[in-house]
Amino acid sequence: MRLFQLLRGTLSATFQIGRALLPIAADDPTERNHLVTKGFADAAYGPDGRLREIQVDLGRKGGTSEALLPAGASVCSVDVALSEPYPAGATVQIGVEGKPDAFVKAGNLNLTETGLVQSISQRTRVETASPVRVSVRGRPASGDGIAIVTFSQPLR
């Protein structure tokens, strides 16, 4: 049974399990069954392996995040908390350039109550790096809050 072999600068191992061979690569994963080093995982997921978040203010007109969702990111959920209620008829959409309602569609949120966090859970993949965009419609005279977009970044 061969345990370790050096292959193109990447630590690889082939374990014989019965009659099947299982290749395992570390450091630069390219396949589903490859391992990663701590440095690679820290760069992709953060030092604790946690999900990442982007916060955007809703305001009366919406806005765009300064931080970008990385290409290939998977948005897991969007949490919205209102600090000031919106009047009846106002709607909020949250998404990215070209898909303004990719994460939250108009009418999915209760915009008249404060003091609660509304969460939309889903899996939406972002193909290209993009800021989070919030659109507020209905020209409200009042209303404010924040949206927190939680996402994970896949291994290369």
N, C-alpha and C positions, 0 to 999 in steps of 0.2 A: 504494500500500500504506500503510495507516495503522499507525503504530507504537504510539503511546500515546494514550490518552484518559482523562480524569478522569471517573469514574462513581461518584457517591454517596460521594465521599471515599475510594474505594478505587482504587488504581492498577490499571488494566486495560489490556490490549493485545489487539488483534485482528490476527493474522497471516494473510495470505492464502497458503494453500498450494495451488497448483493452483486448483481451483474451490471448495475447502472453506475455511471460516473456522474458526479455532481460538481461542476466547476463553480468556484467561488472567487470573486475578485474583490480587492479592497482598495480604497482611495479614490478611484474615479469610476463610479458605477455607470454601466451602460445597459445592464439587463436587470430584470426584476429580482433575480436571486443573488445579486452582488451585494456585498457588505460595504459599509462606508467607514471612514475614520472619524474620530471625534471632531477633528478640524473641519471636515467636509460637512458634517451634520450641523455644527455650530454656525457655519456660514449660511447654510440653507434654511435652518429652522430657528436660529438663535441659540444662545448658550444653554438654555434650559429645555430646548426641544419644544417650546410652546408655540401655539398659533400666534400669528401677528395681527395687529389691528391698525386701522386708519380711522381717525375721527374727523368728521366734517360738520361744520355748523349749518343748520338749516336756514335760519334767518327768514326774511320775507320774500326773498328772490331766489334762494338756493345758493349754491356755490360749488367750488371745485377744490378737491384736496390738493395740498402741496406734494404730499407723498404719492408715489405711484404704486399701483398694484403691479407686481412683476409679471412678465409674460409666463403663461402656464399656471398662474395662481388659481387656486380653487377657493371661491368665496363660500364659506360655511354658513354664515348668518349675518344679519344686519339687525342691530338693536337701536331703537329710537326712543329717546326720552325728551318730552316737551317741558320746557321751563315756562312757557307762555302758550295758552291754547290758541289755535287758529279759528277764525270764524267759519261758520257753515259755508260750504261751497269751495273751500280751499282744498287742494290735493298736493301730494308730494310723491315724486318719483325719484328712485335712486338707481343709478347704473353707471355706465361708462360711455365714452364717445361712440356714437353710432347705435348704441342700445341704451337709451336713457332710462328704461324701466327694467333692465336686466335683473336687478336684485329686489326692487320693491315697485310694484305697479300702483298707479293711481287708484285710490279707494281701498287699499289694503291696510291702511292705518287709521286709527281713531285719532283725529287731530284736535278734538275738543276737550280732552281730559289731560291734566298734568298729574304728576305723582306716580306714574307707572312707567315701566319699561316694556315696550312692545318689541317682540323679537320675531323676525322672519327667518326661519331655518330652511336652508336649501343647499344644493351643490351647483354652483355655476362656475364654469371654467372661463378664465380670461385669456384670450389668445395672444394679445399683444400688450406690452406694458402700457398702462393707462391710469390717469387719475380717476378718483371716484367723483361722479357728478351728481348733484342734487338739484332737482327742478321743483320749484314751488309754483303752482298755477292757481289762478283765481284772483290774483292781485289782492292778497289779504292786507288789511290795515294793521293787523297784529298777528303775533305768533312767532315762536322761536323754540329752538331745541337743538339737540345734537344727534347725529347718526354715527354709530360705531360699526365699521365693516370688519368682520373677523375672517381671516383667510389663511390658507396654508400654501406653502410653495413646494411643488413637487421636486423630487430629485431629478437631476438633469435628465 
